[in-house]
Amino acid sequence: MGNKKEENVILVNQLDEEIGLMPKMEAHEKAVLHRAFSVFIMNKNGETMLQQRAQHKYHSPLLWTNTCCSHQRQGETSLEAGRRRLQEE
C-alpha cells in the first residue's frame, strides 16, 4: 500500500472566492462549499457520453452522470483541471 496523500479541495464562499483548502473527504463529509467541475463530451449528433459511477463510491454509487468530474487544484484553471481529469480517466 502506498502513502498517497489525500487531495485537497479549494473552499469558496458564495461568490466563488477562495477561502482556504480542506481534504476532499472532510469537505464532502461536512458539506462545505468547494470548487468542482463537470465535463460533458458530446458528438456531432448531439449525443452525450455518460458514465456510471462505481458501486463502491461513497456518494451516488451507480448513478449515471457526466462524462467525468473532479476538483480543481490550487492554481489550476477549470480547463486545465478538465484536461487533466480526462487524461486520468
N, C-alpha and C positions, 0 to 999 in steps of 0.2 A: 504494500500500500504506500502511495506517495503522500507527501505532506502538502497537498495542494491547498494554497491559501484561498480562503473564500473571497469571492469578488465583492467589492463594494458597489453600492448604487449611489447616485447623486440625489441627495434630498433637495427638494424645491418647495417654495411657497406657492400660493395660489396664482402668482404672476410668473411662474416658471423661473424664478430667480434662485440660483444655487444657495443653499443654506448649510450644507455640510455633506458628509459621507456616512454611510452605515452599511454593515454587512447585509448582503441581499436577503438572506433568510430572516434576519431580525426585522428588516423593513417590511417584509411580507407578513411576518407573524404579527407585527404591531400595526399593520395597515397604515404605514407612514407614506405620505405623498413623495414620490420619487419619479425620476425620468425613466421612460421606457419607450420602445418604438415597435411598430409592426411593419413588416414588409409584405406586400401583395404583388405577386408576379402574375401578369395577365398576357395572354397571347393575342394575336391579331383578330381572333374571333370573339374577343371579349371574355374568354373563359379564364377563371382564376384558379391558380394552383393552391390547393389547401393541404394542410397536414392534420393528422390525427395525433393529439398529444399522447404520450406513452402512458400506459396504465399505472406505472409507478410514480408519476409526477405527484407532488404534494398538493397542487391545486389544479382543478379542472382536468383530472385524468380522463382520457379517451374523448375529450372534446374535439370536434372538428373546428379548426381555427385558421388563422392567417398562414401565409407561406412560411414565415419564420418571425420570431420576435426575440427581443432581448433588452438589455440596458446599455445606454451609452456609458463609456468610461470617462473619467475626468479628463477634460481637454479634447475629447473626441466629438466631432460633429455627428449629427444623425446619419448623414450619408456615409461617412466613414464607418460608423458602427454597423449600419446595414450591410455594407460590403463585407466587413469582417465576419459578421454572423453568417452571411450566405456562404462564404468560403468555409467556415467551420462546419456548416451543415453538409 
